[in-house]
Amino acid sequence: MHHFSYKHGQLHAEDVPLSQIAEQVGTPTYVYSQATLERHYRAFSEAFGGLDTLICFAVKANSNRAVINTLAAQGAGADIVSGGELTRSLAAGVPAERIVYSGVGKTVAEMEQALDAGILMFNLESAQELEVLNQVAGRLGVKAPVSLRVNPDVDAQTHPKITTGLAKNKFGLDMELAFGKYQEAAKLDHVELKGISCHIGSQLTKVEPFADALERVAVLIGRLKGAGIELSLLDLGGGLGINYNDEQPPSPAQYAEALTERIGSLGLKLVLEPGRAIVGNAGVLVAKVLFTKDTPAKHFIVSDAAMNDLVRPAMYDSFHAILPVMEDPSRPKVVADVVGPICETGDFLARDREMPDLERGEFLAALSAGAYGFSMASTYNSRPRAAEVLVNGDRWSVVRTRETVEELMRGESLPEWME
């Protein structure tokens, strides 16, 4: 459920016409609905209300501080994967004790930064990482709160580029190896074992892979308990999918129903790391039609939004619904490719899409763009990144100004022999 709908023939974000934003801010621009963010967070918090649960928003999905702050005010923590995301989360008001640090490649400087901040837990993904963190914590005279991320070798049944729980993936520790590493970690002087972590992939549309992974992790938890290793946190990651086109992903309530009884029997505090499920359908990308073009093979709609703004269609062949900002039921339908200005054949937002015919100068909106939209944007072709806007009822604010070309060149210089 989201708050983007037609009112009086215009596509609105909550009570604000998208055309008003586009005309005043320019395009391309990401627009987020605060009411949708809050509703989606509550869907998780209410679904798991019977358990002791911490919901840590996956900052990689959308790292805008206004988005993070909206969720932090609802009680959310943050799942981070870099020192930059740690800085952003703290600046957005997330308490350090609600921050979980994931990721396979933490640097020593990032470890020091997180230890100084006093985060809840590191999710460690390799034996070497455990050794290095123990050394860093020892040098700082503290104990590092640790969870080991295990790889349950479960097929998440999602796109191959966003599956993370198979044995061939780079993430986590083999289950059998993890049992030994927990025993080794228990003997380290500067590590405090807090929990166990598992994340099997993104955009999952069935609960069975989650349930399968939980059962395998539960077996390991039992073995650890038998070996005298008591944990307090169970981090099941994120990955719940959303509706982009015709998918039918489970709701947070259905997800919770499938897992709650088993989780409850383990007696651990639950940590969840949803990202896409909270912010995906809370955002749209608004663009302007630059040209239309017909060839013997295709009808093209050329927009000012490109793959550098929204890379998911080019990277994953993903579907984003494309709607005209101005509704006209009498408008004819066409089969078109919606493409951008970038000099790549792969620069498209939609291919062979039946859709209302759009004309030069009008605005369109790519839906379900709140997750992995701006956060994966680039400046390819020296294109400044889009602006971002947050809507709250009939109010709206620019929460990131559009970049300039001058800002793109900041830090560049010519060597002395060229001056």
PyMOL commands that set and color helices and strands:
alter all, ss='L'
color gray80, all
select helices_A, chain A and resi 18-25+34-47+59-61+65-73+83-91+96-98+108-117+127-140+160-162+175-185+208-226+252-266+276-282+312-316+374-376+380-382+405-408+416-418
alter helices_A, ss='H'
color red, helices_A
select strands_A, chain A and resi 4-7+10-13+16-17+29-33+53-58+77-80+99-101+121-124+144-151+173-174+191-197+233-235+269-272+283-294+299-303+322-324+333-339+348-356+363-366+387-392+395-400
alter strands_A, ss='S'
color yellow, strands_A
deselect
rebuild
show_as cartoon
